[in-house]
C-alpha cells in the first residue's frame, strides 16, 4: 500500500485500568468523561459496562436518534473510546446494545446526557498512552 491507501495506525501502550461503580441518575457518557478527567486520563478504551439504564437514547448509523423507554433497560454489550475533541475537551463515544423489558435488542451510540443509570452500572476503563501525544 502506498500514499492514501495506508491504514490509520496509532502506536502506543495500555496503562491503568479503572473499575468504577456509577450510581443511579448519572448519565453514562458524562460519567465516563468525568472519571477520565478526575484521573488525568486523556485517552482510554471502554472495556465493559454492565448494569441498567432508566431510559436509553441511541444514535443510529443513519444519524437518527431513538429513545427506548424503561425503566430498567439492561446493557448487554458496550465498547468505546475516550479522546480529546478538536478543542482538547475529553469526549467519550460509547456504543452498545440494550435490552428492553420485552427482551428486544436496541443498538447504537449512546447519546450524551440521555442515558441515566437506573440501579447501578459497573464500568471498566483502560488508559491508552499514544506515542507522541
N, C-alpha and C positions, 0 to 999 in steps of 0.2 A: 504494500500500500504506500502511496505517496501523497504528499500535499493534503488536500481536503478529505482524502479517504481515511486518514488516521483516526482511530477511535479516541474519544476523550478519556484519558487516563490520569487519575490523581494518585500520586505516590505519597504514602505516609505510614503511620502506625497507630494501632489502637492503644488506648491508655486506660484511665479509670473506668470502673463500672459502678453505676449508681442504681440502687434498688430503692424505690420510693413508693410510699402509700399516699395516694391522693384522696382527700376527704370529700364528702358529699357537697354538691352545688358548686364545685370548682370546675371550670372549663378544661377539657383535655388538652387542647393546644396551648392555651395560656399557661397551664401548669408546666408543660414541657419547657416552654420558653423561660419561665421564671426559675425553674430548677437549674437550668443551664446557666442563666445569668447569676444566680446566687452562688454557684460553684465555679465561676470563671471559665465555663465551657463555651467555646465559640463554634465548634463543630462536633456533631455527635450522630450516632445511629440509634434509632429507636429499635431496641431488640425485641421487646414484647410489651403488651398492655393487656391485662386480664382484669375484668370487672364488669361493671354495669354503668349505663348512662340513663339519665332521666328521659331524654329525647336525643335524637341524633339528626344532624344536618350534614349531608354529604354532597360534595361537588362531583358530578359525573364527568366522564371524559368529554362529553358534549359541551360542558360549561354550565349546564343546568344544575340547580341545587334542588335536592329532595330532602324533605324533613320526614322522619319516621317518628311517630308519636309513641311514647312509652306509657307508663314508666317501666323501668327495669329491662332495657334493651341490653342483651349480653354481647360483649365484644368477643368475637370468635377468632379474629386474626388481625394483626397490625404489623406495619413496617413504616419506616420513615427516616427523615434526616433533619438535622438542625444545622443551619449555616447562616452567616451574615447575609443580609439583603444588600441591595445596591448602595444604601447609605450606612451600612455597618450594623444595623439592628439585628438582633438574633431572631431568626424566623424558623419555625417548625413547620414541616409539611409531613403530615401523618396520613397514611392510607389504611383502610381496614374494612372489615366485614362485621356487621352487627346482625343479630338475630332478633326479630320482633316476637311478641307474645305468642304468635301462631307458629313460630319456628321458621318463618320465611327469611332468607338471607338478603341483605342490602349492602352493597359495597361502593366505595368511592373514597375521595379525600375528605377528611374531617374539616369542616369549616370553622375557622377561629371564632370563638365567642358563642358558639351554638351547640356545644356538646357537653352539658353539665354532668358530672359524675353523680350517680344515683346513690348507691350504698358505699362502695369503695372501689378503688382502681389500683392495682399493683403494676408499677411501671418499671422497666429496666432500660437504662440508657448507657451507651458506651461512648466515651470520648474518642474522637478521631483527631489526630495531630497530622495535618497535611504538611508535607515538606514545603518550605519556603513561605509558609503563612505566618 
